[in-house]
């Protein structure tokens, strides 16, 4: 659309320059594609008006094309900005969750106050385990508990 508008503007400009170069007394000879036309002043005025209309149509096409291009670029810029904001929100949420996970791991990691326990102490504290329902998976008997079974642990890790 912009190309067509520029083309019409150039045609109108060429017509105006052609009339200006020929002079304006009496009948005005105009040559178009090796044909000569003798125009009266009224016909010259009508040709000028037609040229002006073509020029305005060309400007309108250029303007519309530029507006559409600008709107498309604005929409793309807005979409990129919203996508960037969404990604920033997700990254921030990820950092928050990673911080919470690190805090949770730090609280449950063996330290001086909650250091490693002996096997008998662990067996007595199984009732507090909130991750395993009832503190045991095998009917409450710590000897049959697959959580404390190294073979079951090895099989679980092999499946991962």
Biotite code that builds the C-alpha atoms (Angstrom):
import biotite.structure as struc

atoms = struc.array([
    struc.Atom([0.000, 0.000, 0.000], chain_id="A", res_id=1, res_name="UNK", atom_name="CA", element="C"),
    struc.Atom([2.848, 2.347, 0.783], chain_id="A", res_id=2, res_name="UNK", atom_name="CA", element="C"),
    struc.Atom([4.462, 1.511, -2.564], chain_id="A", res_id=3, res_name="UNK", atom_name="CA", element="C"),
    struc.Atom([1.253, 2.294, -4.473], chain_id="A", res_id=4, res_name="UNK", atom_name="CA", element="C"),
    struc.Atom([0.900, 5.589, -2.593], chain_id="A", res_id=5, res_name="UNK", atom_name="CA", element="C"),
    struc.Atom([4.467, 6.622, -3.397], chain_id="A", res_id=6, res_name="UNK", atom_name="CA", element="C"),
    struc.Atom([3.915, 5.673, -7.042], chain_id="A", res_id=7, res_name="UNK", atom_name="CA", element="C"),
    struc.Atom([0.790, 7.856, -7.262], chain_id="A", res_id=8, res_name="UNK", atom_name="CA", element="C"),
    struc.Atom([2.632, 10.755, -5.627], chain_id="A", res_id=9, res_name="UNK", atom_name="CA", element="C"),
    struc.Atom([5.441, 10.447, -8.165], chain_id="A", res_id=10, res_name="UNK", atom_name="CA", element="C"),
    struc.Atom([2.946, 10.386, -11.082], chain_id="A", res_id=11, res_name="UNK", atom_name="CA", element="C"),
    struc.Atom([1.238, 13.521, -9.740], chain_id="A", res_id=12, res_name="UNK", atom_name="CA", element="C"),
    struc.Atom([4.579, 15.263, -9.260], chain_id="A", res_id=13, res_name="UNK", atom_name="CA", element="C"),
    struc.Atom([5.648, 14.372, -12.803], chain_id="A", res_id=14, res_name="UNK", atom_name="CA", element="C"),
    struc.Atom([2.405, 15.799, -14.195], chain_id="A", res_id=15, res_name="UNK", atom_name="CA", element="C"),
    struc.Atom([2.831, 19.077, -12.279], chain_id="A", res_id=16, res_name="UNK", atom_name="CA", element="C"),
    struc.Atom([6.455, 19.430, -13.391], chain_id="A", res_id=17, res_name="UNK", atom_name="CA", element="C"),
    struc.Atom([5.455, 18.705, -16.995], chain_id="A", res_id=18, res_name="UNK", atom_name="CA", element="C"),
    struc.Atom([2.800, 21.447, -16.954], chain_id="A", res_id=19, res_name="UNK", atom_name="CA", element="C"),
    struc.Atom([5.106, 23.921, -15.269], chain_id="A", res_id=20, res_name="UNK", atom_name="CA", element="C"),
    struc.Atom([7.877, 23.383, -17.814], chain_id="A", res_id=21, res_name="UNK", atom_name="CA", element="C"),
    struc.Atom([5.538, 23.975, -20.802], chain_id="A", res_id=22, res_name="UNK", atom_name="CA", element="C"),
    struc.Atom([4.327, 27.422, -19.769], chain_id="A", res_id=23, res_name="UNK", atom_name="CA", element="C"),
    struc.Atom([0.756, 28.732, -19.355], chain_id="A", res_id=24, res_name="UNK", atom_name="CA", element="C"),
    struc.Atom([-0.248, 31.032, -22.306], chain_id="A", res_id=25, res_name="UNK", atom_name="CA", element="C"),
    struc.Atom([-3.292, 30.052, -24.394], chain_id="A", res_id=26, res_name="UNK", atom_name="CA", element="C"),
    struc.Atom([-3.424, 26.431, -25.489], chain_id="A", res_id=27, res_name="UNK", atom_name="CA", element="C"),
    struc.Atom([-0.913, 24.344, -23.599], chain_id="A", res_id=28, res_name="UNK", atom_name="CA", element="C"),
    struc.Atom([0.658, 21.436, -25.493], chain_id="A", res_id=29, res_name="UNK", atom_name="CA", element="C"),
    struc.Atom([1.146, 18.352, -23.335], chain_id="A", res_id=30, res_name="UNK", atom_name="CA", element="C"),
    struc.Atom([3.022, 15.304, -24.607], chain_id="A", res_id=31, res_name="UNK", atom_name="CA", element="C"),
    struc.Atom([2.210, 11.939, -23.096], chain_id="A", res_id=32, res_name="UNK", atom_name="CA", element="C"),
    struc.Atom([3.759, 8.783, -24.569], chain_id="A", res_id=33, res_name="UNK", atom_name="CA", element="C"),
    struc.Atom([4.743, 10.546, -27.820], chain_id="A", res_id=34, res_name="UNK", atom_name="CA", element="C"),
    struc.Atom([1.270, 12.060, -28.263], chain_id="A", res_id=35, res_name="UNK", atom_name="CA", element="C"),
    struc.Atom([0.743, 15.780, -28.019], chain_id="A", res_id=36, res_name="UNK", atom_name="CA", element="C"),
    struc.Atom([-2.464, 17.222, -26.550], chain_id="A", res_id=37, res_name="UNK", atom_name="CA", element="C"),
    struc.Atom([-3.356, 20.936, -26.726], chain_id="A", res_id=38, res_name="UNK", atom_name="CA", element="C"),
    struc.Atom([-5.276, 21.841, -23.567], chain_id="A", res_id=39, res_name="UNK", atom_name="CA", element="C"),
    struc.Atom([-7.207, 25.016, -22.786], chain_id="A", res_id=40, res_name="UNK", atom_name="CA", element="C"),
    struc.Atom([-6.673, 26.708, -19.410], chain_id="A", res_id=41, res_name="UNK", atom_name="CA", element="C"),
    struc.Atom([-9.875, 25.046, -18.053], chain_id="A", res_id=42, res_name="UNK", atom_name="CA", element="C"),
    struc.Atom([-8.689, 21.623, -19.195], chain_id="A", res_id=43, res_name="UNK", atom_name="CA", element="C"),
    struc.Atom([-5.323, 22.359, -17.604], chain_id="A", res_id=44, res_name="UNK", atom_name="CA", element="C"),
    struc.Atom([-7.112, 23.264, -14.377], chain_id="A", res_id=45, res_name="UNK", atom_name="CA", element="C"),
    struc.Atom([-9.113, 20.008, -14.533], chain_id="A", res_id=46, res_name="UNK", atom_name="CA", element="C"),
    struc.Atom([-5.877, 18.063, -15.127], chain_id="A", res_id=47, res_name="UNK", atom_name="CA", element="C"),
    struc.Atom([-4.324, 19.830, -12.133], chain_id="A", res_id=48, res_name="UNK", atom_name="CA", element="C"),
    struc.Atom([-7.344, 18.975, -9.977], chain_id="A", res_id=49, res_name="UNK", atom_name="CA", element="C"),
    struc.Atom([-7.133, 15.327, -11.078], chain_id="A", res_id=50, res_name="UNK", atom_name="CA", element="C"),
    struc.Atom([-3.430, 15.392, -10.305], chain_id="A", res_id=51, res_name="UNK", atom_name="CA", element="C"),
    struc.Atom([-4.150, 16.805, -6.852], chain_id="A", res_id=52, res_name="UNK", atom_name="CA", element="C"),
    struc.Atom([-6.731, 14.068, -6.236], chain_id="A", res_id=53, res_name="UNK", atom_name="CA", element="C"),
    struc.Atom([-4.221, 11.408, -7.283], chain_id="A", res_id=54, res_name="UNK", atom_name="CA", element="C"),
    struc.Atom([-1.661, 13.028, -4.977], chain_id="A", res_id=55, res_name="UNK", atom_name="CA", element="C"),
    struc.Atom([-4.080, 13.038, -2.011], chain_id="A", res_id=56, res_name="UNK", atom_name="CA", element="C"),
    struc.Atom([-5.044, 9.403, -2.657], chain_id="A", res_id=57, res_name="UNK", atom_name="CA", element="C"),
    struc.Atom([-1.332, 8.549, -2.711], chain_id="A", res_id=58, res_name="UNK", atom_name="CA", element="C"),
    struc.Atom([-0.775, 10.354, 0.593], chain_id="A", res_id=59, res_name="UNK", atom_name="CA", element="C"),
    struc.Atom([-3.775, 8.569, 2.106], chain_id="A", res_id=60, res_name="UNK", atom_name="CA", element="C"),
    struc.Atom([-2.404, 5.169, 1.030], chain_id="A", res_id=61, res_name="UNK", atom_name="CA", element="C"),
    struc.Atom([1.042, 5.957, 2.429], chain_id="A", res_id=62, res_name="UNK", atom_name="CA", element="C"),
    struc.Atom([-0.495, 7.200, 5.677], chain_id="A", res_id=63, res_name="UNK", atom_name="CA", element="C"),
    struc.Atom([-2.764, 4.142, 6.043], chain_id="A", res_id=64, res_name="UNK", atom_name="CA", element="C"),
    struc.Atom([0.118, 1.769, 5.367], chain_id="A", res_id=65, res_name="UNK", atom_name="CA", element="C"),
    struc.Atom([2.326, 3.517, 7.906], chain_id="A", res_id=66, res_name="UNK", atom_name="CA", element="C"),
    struc.Atom([-0.468, 3.502, 10.506], chain_id="A", res_id=67, res_name="UNK", atom_name="CA", element="C"),
    struc.Atom([-1.080, -0.197, 10.000], chain_id="A", res_id=68, res_name="UNK", atom_name="CA", element="C"),
    struc.Atom([2.639, -0.966, 10.235], chain_id="A", res_id=69, res_name="UNK", atom_name="CA", element="C"),
    struc.Atom([2.949, 1.140, 13.380], chain_id="A", res_id=70, res_name="UNK", atom_name="CA", element="C"),
    struc.Atom([-0.046, -0.578, 14.961], chain_id="A", res_id=71, res_name="UNK", atom_name="CA", element="C"),
    struc.Atom([1.360, -4.009, 14.120], chain_id="A", res_id=72, res_name="UNK", atom_name="CA", element="C"),
    struc.Atom([4.746, -3.102, 15.625], chain_id="A", res_id=73, res_name="UNK", atom_name="CA", element="C"),
    struc.Atom([3.066, -1.667, 18.721], chain_id="A", res_id=74, res_name="UNK", atom_name="CA", element="C"),
    struc.Atom([1.033, -4.868, 19.158], chain_id="A", res_id=75, res_name="UNK", atom_name="CA", element="C"),
    struc.Atom([4.154, -7.027, 18.760], chain_id="A", res_id=76, res_name="UNK", atom_name="CA", element="C"),
    struc.Atom([6.064, -4.839, 21.224], chain_id="A", res_id=77, res_name="UNK", atom_name="CA", element="C"),
    struc.Atom([3.204, -5.147, 23.736], chain_id="A", res_id=78, res_name="UNK", atom_name="CA", element="C"),
    struc.Atom([3.090, -8.933, 23.288], chain_id="A", res_id=79, res_name="UNK", atom_name="CA", element="C"),
    struc.Atom([6.858, -9.168, 23.817], chain_id="A", res_id=80, res_name="UNK", atom_name="CA", element="C"),
    struc.Atom([6.627, -6.961, 26.915], chain_id="A", res_id=81, res_name="UNK", atom_name="CA", element="C"),
    struc.Atom([3.800, -9.027, 28.418], chain_id="A", res_id=82, res_name="UNK", atom_name="CA", element="C"),
    struc.Atom([5.692, -12.254, 27.646], chain_id="A", res_id=83, res_name="UNK", atom_name="CA", element="C"),
    struc.Atom([8.818, -10.807, 29.284], chain_id="A", res_id=84, res_name="UNK", atom_name="CA", element="C"),
    struc.Atom([6.766, -9.833, 32.358], chain_id="A", res_id=85, res_name="UNK", atom_name="CA", element="C"),
    struc.Atom([5.230, -13.326, 32.488], chain_id="A", res_id=86, res_name="UNK", atom_name="CA", element="C"),
    struc.Atom([8.677, -14.919, 32.292], chain_id="A", res_id=87, res_name="UNK", atom_name="CA", element="C"),
    struc.Atom([9.980, -12.567, 34.985], chain_id="A", res_id=88, res_name="UNK", atom_name="CA", element="C"),
    struc.Atom([7.036, -13.515, 37.219], chain_id="A", res_id=89, res_name="UNK", atom_name="CA", element="C"),
    struc.Atom([7.719, -17.209, 36.634], chain_id="A", res_id=90, res_name="UNK", atom_name="CA", element="C"),
    struc.Atom([11.432, -16.756, 37.342], chain_id="A", res_id=91, res_name="UNK", atom_name="CA", element="C"),
    struc.Atom([10.616, -14.855, 40.537], chain_id="A", res_id=92, res_name="UNK", atom_name="CA", element="C"),
    struc.Atom([8.171, -17.564, 41.591], chain_id="A", res_id=93, res_name="UNK", atom_name="CA", element="C"),
    struc.Atom([10.805, -20.205, 40.833], chain_id="A", res_id=94, res_name="UNK", atom_name="CA", element="C"),
    struc.Atom([13.386, -18.358, 42.964], chain_id="A", res_id=95, res_name="UNK", atom_name="CA", element="C"),
    struc.Atom([10.859, -18.099, 45.825], chain_id="A", res_id=96, res_name="UNK", atom_name="CA", element="C"),
    struc.Atom([10.079, -21.798, 45.618], chain_id="A", res_id=97, res_name="UNK", atom_name="CA", element="C"),
    struc.Atom([13.786, -22.663, 45.486], chain_id="A", res_id=98, res_name="UNK", atom_name="CA", element="C"),
    struc.Atom([14.368, -20.493, 48.578], chain_id="A", res_id=99, res_name="UNK", atom_name="CA", element="C"),
    struc.Atom([11.496, -22.222, 50.390], chain_id="A", res_id=100, res_name="UNK", atom_name="CA", element="C"),
    struc.Atom([12.883, -25.615, 49.406], chain_id="A", res_id=101, res_name="UNK", atom_name="CA", element="C"),
    struc.Atom([16.354, -24.663, 50.654], chain_id="A", res_id=102, res_name="UNK", atom_name="CA", element="C"),
    struc.Atom([14.853, -23.413, 53.927], chain_id="A", res_id=103, res_name="UNK", atom_name="CA", element="C"),
    struc.Atom([12.872, -26.639, 54.305], chain_id="A", res_id=104, res_name="UNK", atom_name="CA", element="C"),
    struc.Atom([15.978, -28.713, 53.577], chain_id="A", res_id=105, res_name="UNK", atom_name="CA", element="C"),
    struc.Atom([18.024, -26.632, 56.020], chain_id="A", res_id=106, res_name="UNK", atom_name="CA", element="C"),
    struc.Atom([15.453, -27.195, 58.758], chain_id="A", res_id=107, res_name="UNK", atom_name="CA", element="C"),
    struc.Atom([15.348, -30.960, 58.197], chain_id="A", res_id=108, res_name="UNK", atom_name="CA", element="C"),
    struc.Atom([19.091, -31.410, 57.526], chain_id="A", res_id=109, res_name="UNK", atom_name="CA", element="C"),
    struc.Atom([21.145, -33.039, 60.301], chain_id="A", res_id=110, res_name="UNK", atom_name="CA", element="C"),
    struc.Atom([22.638, -30.379, 62.490], chain_id="A", res_id=111, res_name="UNK", atom_name="CA", element="C"),
    struc.Atom([23.793, -30.070, 66.090], chain_id="A", res_id=112, res_name="UNK", atom_name="CA", element="C"),
    struc.Atom([20.247, -29.738, 67.432], chain_id="A", res_id=113, res_name="UNK", atom_name="CA", element="C"),
    struc.Atom([18.671, -32.381, 65.184], chain_id="A", res_id=114, res_name="UNK", atom_name="CA", element="C"),
    struc.Atom([21.727, -34.489, 64.415], chain_id="A", res_id=115, res_name="UNK", atom_name="CA", element="C"),
    struc.Atom([21.785, -38.103, 63.317], chain_id="A", res_id=116, res_name="UNK", atom_name="CA", element="C"),
    struc.Atom([19.898, -40.447, 65.565], chain_id="A", res_id=117, res_name="UNK", atom_name="CA", element="C"),
    struc.Atom([20.616, -44.015, 66.441], chain_id="A", res_id=118, res_name="UNK", atom_name="CA", element="C"),
    struc.Atom([18.536, -46.753, 64.800], chain_id="A", res_id=119, res_name="UNK", atom_name="CA", element="C"),
    struc.Atom([16.592, -47.420, 68.004], chain_id="A", res_id=120, res_name="UNK", atom_name="CA", element="C"),
    struc.Atom([15.850, -43.715, 68.464], chain_id="A", res_id=121, res_name="UNK", atom_name="CA", element="C"),
    struc.Atom([14.658, -43.523, 64.822], chain_id="A", res_id=122, res_name="UNK", atom_name="CA", element="C"),
    struc.Atom([12.400, -46.509, 65.353], chain_id="A", res_id=123, res_name="UNK", atom_name="CA", element="C"),
    struc.Atom([10.768, -44.905, 68.353], chain_id="A", res_id=124, res_name="UNK", atom_name="CA", element="C"),
    struc.Atom([10.255, -41.595, 66.546], chain_id="A", res_id=125, res_name="UNK", atom_name="CA", element="C"),
    struc.Atom([8.540, -43.169, 63.514], chain_id="A", res_id=126, res_name="UNK", atom_name="CA", element="C"),
    struc.Atom([5.197, -42.072, 64.946], chain_id="A", res_id=127, res_name="UNK", atom_name="CA", element="C"),
    struc.Atom([6.041, -38.413, 64.134], chain_id="A", res_id=128, res_name="UNK", atom_name="CA", element="C"),
    struc.Atom([6.833, -39.062, 60.527], chain_id="A", res_id=129, res_name="UNK", atom_name="CA", element="C"),
    struc.Atom([4.253, -37.048, 58.611], chain_id="A", res_id=130, res_name="UNK", atom_name="CA", element="C"),
    struc.Atom([5.470, -38.198, 55.213], chain_id="A", res_id=131, res_name="UNK", atom_name="CA", element="C"),
    struc.Atom([4.556, -41.832, 55.793], chain_id="A", res_id=132, res_name="UNK", atom_name="CA", element="C"),
    struc.Atom([0.994, -42.500, 56.915], chain_id="A", res_id=133, res_name="UNK", atom_name="CA", element="C"),
    struc.Atom([0.990, -43.859, 60.464], chain_id="A", res_id=134, res_name="UNK", atom_name="CA", element="C"),
    struc.Atom([4.786, -43.809, 60.605], chain_id="A", res_id=135, res_name="UNK", atom_name="CA", element="C"),
    struc.Atom([5.142, -47.188, 58.885], chain_id="A", res_id=136, res_name="UNK", atom_name="CA", element="C"),
    struc.Atom([4.271, -48.812, 55.581], chain_id="A", res_id=137, res_name="UNK", atom_name="CA", element="C"),
    struc.Atom([4.307, -52.400, 56.716], chain_id="A", res_id=138, res_name="UNK", atom_name="CA", element="C"),
    struc.Atom([1.742, -52.575, 59.467], chain_id="A", res_id=139, res_name="UNK", atom_name="CA", element="C"),
    struc.Atom([3.741, -50.663, 62.070], chain_id="A", res_id=140, res_name="UNK", atom_name="CA", element="C"),
    struc.Atom([6.555, -53.202, 62.459], chain_id="A", res_id=141, res_name="UNK", atom_name="CA", element="C"),
    struc.Atom([9.875, -51.345, 62.003], chain_id="A", res_id=142, res_name="UNK", atom_name="CA", element="C"),
    struc.Atom([11.644, -54.586, 61.020], chain_id="A", res_id=143, res_name="UNK", atom_name="CA", element="C"),
    struc.Atom([9.328, -55.038, 58.000], chain_id="A", res_id=144, res_name="UNK", atom_name="CA", element="C"),
    struc.Atom([9.293, -51.337, 57.122], chain_id="A", res_id=145, res_name="UNK", atom_name="CA", element="C"),
    struc.Atom([10.402, -50.870, 53.474], chain_id="A", res_id=146, res_name="UNK", atom_name="CA", element="C"),
    struc.Atom([11.603, -47.351, 54.323], chain_id="A", res_id=147, res_name="UNK", atom_name="CA", element="C"),
    struc.Atom([14.347, -48.830, 56.517], chain_id="A", res_id=148, res_name="UNK", atom_name="CA", element="C"),
    struc.Atom([15.034, -51.755, 54.119], chain_id="A", res_id=149, res_name="UNK", atom_name="CA", element="C"),
    struc.Atom([18.275, -51.175, 52.130], chain_id="A", res_id=150, res_name="UNK", atom_name="CA", element="C"),
    struc.Atom([17.211, -53.646, 49.400], chain_id="A", res_id=151, res_name="UNK", atom_name="CA", element="C"),
    struc.Atom([13.925, -51.790, 48.833], chain_id="A", res_id=152, res_name="UNK", atom_name="CA", element="C"),
    struc.Atom([15.802, -48.496, 48.825], chain_id="A", res_id=153, res_name="UNK", atom_name="CA", element="C"),
    struc.Atom([18.270, -49.825, 46.232], chain_id="A", res_id=154, res_name="UNK", atom_name="CA", element="C"),
    struc.Atom([15.411, -51.109, 44.036], chain_id="A", res_id=155, res_name="UNK", atom_name="CA", element="C"),
    struc.Atom([13.669, -47.748, 44.265], chain_id="A", res_id=156, res_name="UNK", atom_name="CA", element="C"),
    struc.Atom([16.801, -45.873, 43.253], chain_id="A", res_id=157, res_name="UNK", atom_name="CA", element="C"),
    struc.Atom([17.413, -48.284, 40.355], chain_id="A", res_id=158, res_name="UNK", atom_name="CA", element="C"),
    struc.Atom([13.928, -47.538, 38.952], chain_id="A", res_id=159, res_name="UNK", atom_name="CA", element="C"),
    struc.Atom([14.612, -43.788, 38.939], chain_id="A", res_id=160, res_name="UNK", atom_name="CA", element="C"),
])
